[in-house]
Amino acid sequence: MSAVGSEEGIHPRLRDHFQDLGRQTHAARLGMWLVVISEVLLFGGLFALYGSYRAAHAAGFRAAAGETALALGTLMTYLLIVSSLFVALAVQAIRRGAGRRAAAWLGWAAVLGVVFLGLKGWEYASHLRAGLAPGIYYDHPALEGGGPKLFFTLYYLMTGLHALHVAVGVGLLLSLAVLARRGRFDAAYHTPVELGGMYWHLVDAVWVFLWPLFYLLR
């Protein structure tokens, strides 16, 4: 329950169980860092799995990586990097109390996230039409053997999990944009925007590692 701003000097967004906004912000950031660490452990395990299978099936992985669309993967990387810039500008704007400007930057970042998901879905569809499906559904006549099957199984698992995170991030950015436009944040209180930005930067950082694994290492 929020503390009512009836007492002078008490911010309306201050929760009852915190003495001041500084301690509330510190607790929120600590919680977000725990989320970040858990995500790093999750994707770190998947990266280790990828590395072990690639070491065992180097030729098959190189051949399979040649079937991914390098130009499209690079474009998606560019979109996420630019979206991170927009989120950083939104955080900078909200720290100055410019809620409408922050909302605009967050909205544009969400748009780029939606474009990313659309391109990823189109890429998935093209792979599936070519028989580059995961696991037992793999049916590509030009690339046979266990290596390509493992590559595309990990490809769908890791990029699909990342796409799920992007979808969550888009929803989060849009929610924050609406709240910022309604004046729910100001120069004194904008922790949700900062934490949402941390999550989005994490999503982008994960893709920066996925991009070379599935597109560049041929």
Salt bridges, closest charged atoms under 4 A:
GLU39 OE1 - HIS165 NE2 2.74
GLU67 OE1 - HIS140 NE2 4.00
GLU123 OE1 - LYS120 NZ 2.58
GLU123 OE2 - HIS127 NE2 3.62
ASP186 OD2 - HIS11 NE2 3.06
GLU194 OE1 - ARG29 NH2 2.71
GLU194 OE2 - ARG95 NE 2.98
GLU194 OE2 - HIS190 NE2 3.23
